[in-house]
Amino acid sequence: MKLIVKVIASTMIITSFWSCTSKQEKMENRMKAFVASYESKAIPLYRESALASWNANVTGTNEDFAKSEKASFDFAKIFADRKAFSELKEIKESNAMKDPILVREMEILYNGYLGGQVDTTLIAEQIRMETEISKMYANFRVSVNGKQISDNEVESILKNETGSKELQTAWEGSKTIGPVVAANIIKLVKHRNTIAQKIGFSNYHEMSLKLSGQDPAEVTKIFDELDSLTRNNFAELKGEIDSYFAKRYKVAIADLRPWHYQNRYFQEAPQIYKVDFDKYYAKQDPVKLASTFYNGIGLNVDPILAKSDLYEKPGKNQHAFSTDIDRSGDVRTLDNIRPDSYWMNTILHELGHGVYSYYNDKSLPFTLRDAAHTFTTEAIANMFGRLATDPQWMLSMGVIDAKESETISEESRKALRLQMLVFSRWAQVMYRFEKSMYENPDQNLNQLWWTMVEKYQLVTKPEGRDMPDWATKIHVALYPCYYHNYLLGDLLASQFYNYITTNVSKNQSFVGEKAVGTYLKEKVFMPGARYDWNVMIEKATGEKLTAKYYAKQFVE
Ligand SMILES: [Zn+2]
């Protein structure tokens, strides 16, 4: 009896062991077939779409933009395939795969296809609403004393004017777009929520984060951590800013209002310190400095620069970006370089994105030859971009001499700290406002906005103001649920910087330190997207993403 039972039991174990293995094998084979079919469609269309977009940004012609739009639509269409999605869903729900590469590919592709399953008529309606709003922004001009002026002119008034009345008029003028677009934005927010709910999310904010591999609770936790780490120090700095402006505008500190902070949103550091970095770069070649620097740390950027479009041209996109054309070594950056500190920062920044892409691991499958997340590549770019105004880096690169480096060291540090803290408090407003707006678009949004501004930026609401000032920030309408990534990129830049300068090389300017390049290649670039972003960060720095090192660098 006993024996028989034992035999049966062991047979059962063997049977279930075999059936388990075969199920695993079966699902892994199905996934491999799925990937092969996906890659045969996606690789050529991805490349075509990246190239078309590159050409459109270089030439600026309608013809090239039309081609680019069609190519990106063709690429996006892959993810609308319902049959492919149900195959992927079956594989996912079987939970039978063990191969970590296949599992990770499945996770990323599943999110891509899930986002593509929305009814095309709903998407078309969303695009129509977005286009309409984007035209409203494009056609709007601020009217000040009966004269129409551009956003750049408003910013210039806010920076240079010293009369409170003039500042207030310009600021209030810039807010008159709010009532024009607010109702349309609320409609769009509700429409986006409908789309998200159709594929099983509670609202669009949650969907956006989750489909990009972020858990909203985890992001909120990091924002809370950063809030408590920066609150006191920011309040102190804000006191310094207020004293400076009270003197400049000859008003009492209690009478300072949002128009007194030199920016429509108080998102950039006001100019209360006086280091002029531009003068140091006036006779420099930023491209040459950047290539010398990167090559010196063992990250060869010559193949990237050779394919790039670096200088101003008629019709060309006036900003800057980096793009990975084929995930196989064709990496380029578009810039409009001039000899000043802004473009020094920018070319270091864009080449940071560039090396992240260029040094991917070619043995990984196509889907994983990508950054762990968009904010992790932003972090690398920010870490290198910050060097442009780092006196130690400028000294090591021969831009300034030791005496000058010493002279500007204190003010440079203060200026960078101010820039980081002011931006971080503003990013708190954006993240929390958007999250709450998508959770309940019917609440009093005007009040929600000012509650956030007063709490995080410590800016006083003008008496009795009840206007949709939130609607004047174009990102709320047209680049939704993305702003937090800028801040996460800043935090991670500091975490990488701290890890490298503690464990890889004590040389804080990185100049000539090949070990820095080797570390980044091995721990950040080559892993690509094979791990979830927080797993990659933990493997590379020994800790999950934390606000600690940002605070260590910028908070005292
Ligand atoms: Zn960037």
Boltz pocket constraint, residues with backbone or C-beta under 6 A from the ligand:
constraints:
  - pocket:
      binder: B
      contacts: [[A, 349], [A, 353], [A, 377], [A, 378], [A, 381]]
      max_distance: 6.0
